[in-house]
Amino acid sequence: MPSPLTDWYDALAAGDLATAAQSLTEDTVLHVPGRSSNTGTYTGRDAVVGFVAHAAEVTGGTLALTVHRVLDDGEWGVALCTYTATRPDREQSLENNLAHVARLRDGRIAESWLHSRDQYAVDEFWGAAAQEVAS
């Protein structure tokens, strides 16, 4: 039986959010670190899927994930990933290595923590666009 993390990322890669949602418990919780507009705790299947949908929308569909390895012992799982994205309102693209740590329950993702290689770059990319200062 594949890991729910593998199912999650396979469905995301296929653009199938409904199938991805089935990898999550109804009361799933996602913890997103940092100091940007997408930082916070997302509680519930709809909120977590909404987080992903919003990221895809903001990046104009350029968000791409590569999963390098999934480790899963049935209670805990870790997905080692790289994601890339561009934004129409940014000159700088983002390439980030990510460790997605998950507590599993009943074969689904119950709680997750995202850990980025460079949180400063992630915050800059997802944060509000820089405003021009009037002179």
ROLO-325307 format. One record per atom (N, C-alpha, C): residue in one letter; x, y, z. Coordinates in steps of 0.1 Angstrom, whole numbers, plus 5000, padded with zeros to 4 digits. Example, Ala and Ser with C-alpha at 12.3 -4.5 7.8 and 13.67 -1.06 7.14 Angstrom:
2
a513249435078a512349555078a513249675078s512849785071s513749895071s512950005079
This chain:
135
m500849885000m500050005000m500950125000p500750224991p501550344990p501250435002s502250515005s502150615016s501050715012p500250765022p499350875018p500051005013l501351015017l502151125012l502351104997t502650984993t502850954979t501550984971d500450934977d499150954970d498851104969w499151184980w498951324980w499751394968y501051364968y501851434958y501551384943d501251254942d500851204928d499551274924a498551294932a497351364929a497651514926l498451574934l498751714931l499451734917a500451644914a501151644902a500151624890a499051554892a498051534882a497051644881g497151744891g496251854892g494851804897d494751694904d493551644909d493351664924l492851784927l492651824941l491651734948a490651684941a489651604948a490251474953t491151414944t491851294948t492851314959a493551434958a494551464968a493851484982a492651534982a491951554994a491651425001q491451314994q491251185000q492351135008s493551195006s494751155013s494751215027l493851305030l493851385042l492651335051t492851335064t491751315073t490851435073e489651415077e488651535077e489151645086d489851615097d490251715107d491751745105t492351715094t493751735091t494151885095v495451895099v495952025102v497352045095l497552155088l498752195081l499352315087h500652305092h501352415098h502352465087v502152595084v503052655074v503852765081p505152755081p505952845089p506252975081g506753075087g507253195080g506453315084r506653415075r506053555077r505553605064s504753535058s504153575045s502653555045s502053595034s500553585033s500053445034n500753345032n500253205032n500653135045t501353205054t501753145067t500553125076g500653015084g499552995093g499252845095t498252825103t497752685105t496452675098y496352575089y495152545081y494552415087t493252425092t492552315099t491452275090g491452145088g490352075080g490752055065r490151955060r490551915046r490352025036d489252095037d488952205027d489952315029a490352345041a491352455043a492752415037v493152295039v494452255033v494352245018v493352195012v493252194998v493152334992g492452425000g492352564996g493752634996f494552595005f495952645006f496652614993v496552484989v497252444977v496652514964a495352524964a494652584952a495052734951h495152794963h495552934963h497052954957a497952864962a499352874957a499352854942a498652754937a498552734922a498052854915e497052924921e496453044915e497453154914v498053184926v499053294927v500153284917t500553154915t501753134906t501353114892g500053134889g499653114875g499852974870g499752874879g499852734874g501352694872t502352774876t503752734874t504252654885l503552644896l504052564908l504252424904a505452374905a505852234901a506552164913l506252044915l506851964926l507551844921t508751824927t509451694924t509651624938v509151504939v509351434951v510551344950h511551354959h512751284958h512651144966r511951154977r511851034985r510751054995v510050944998v508950935008v509350825018l509450865031l509750775041l508450765050d507950635053d506750625060d506750495068d506550505081d506450385089d505050355094g504050415088g502650395091g502050495102e502950545110e502550645120e503050785116w504250795110w504850915106w505450905092g505351015085g505951015071g506651145069v507651135060v508351245055v508551245040a508151355033a508351365019a509451465017l510551425010l511651525006l511351564992c511151694990c510651754978c511451874974t511351904961t511752034956t510652094949y510352224951y509252284943y509852414937t509352444925t509652564918t508452634914a508552764913a507352844909a507852984905t507053044897t507253184893t505853254896r505953394897r504753474899r504853584889p503653624883p503653734874p504053864880d503953884893d504254004900d505654004906r506453904902r507853894908r508853874897e510053924898e511053904889e511853774892q511953744906q512653634910q511753504911s512253394906s511553274907s511953204920l511253094924l511653024936l511952884933e512952834939e513352694940e513552664954n512852574960n512952544974n512952394977n513852354985n513852214990n512952215003l512152115004l511152105014l511151965021a511051965034a510751845041a509351855047h508451775042h507051765046h506951655056v506851695069v506751595080v505251575083a504851445084a503351425086a503151315096r502151345105r501651245114r500451175107l500551045106l499550975099l498550905108r497250885103r496250825111r495350755101d495050625103d494150545095d494550555080g495850555077g496250565063g496050695056r495950805064r495750935058r496651035066i496851155060i497651255066i496751335076a497151325089a496351385100a496951525104e498251545103e498851665107e500151685099s500451805095s501651825087s502451945091w503751945089w504652055091w505552065079l505552185073l506452215062l507752275067h508852225062h510252285066h510952315054s511352445052s511952485040s513452505042r514252485031r515652505031r515952655034d515252745027d515552885029d514252965031q513852975044q512553035048q512553185044y513653255044y513653395040y513253405025a513853315016a513453325002a512053285000v511553195008v510153155007v509253265011d509553335022d508753445027d508753555017e509853585011e509953695001e509053654989f509153534984f508353494973f506853494975w506453444986w504953444989w504453564996g505253655000g504853775007g504253874997a503753985002a503154094994a504254144985a503754184973a504654244963a505154374968a506454404965a507054534969a506254644963q506054754970q505354864965q506354974961e506055044951e506955154947e506755274957v507755334961v507755444970v507655574962a506655654965a506455784959a507555874963s508055954954s509056054958s508456194960
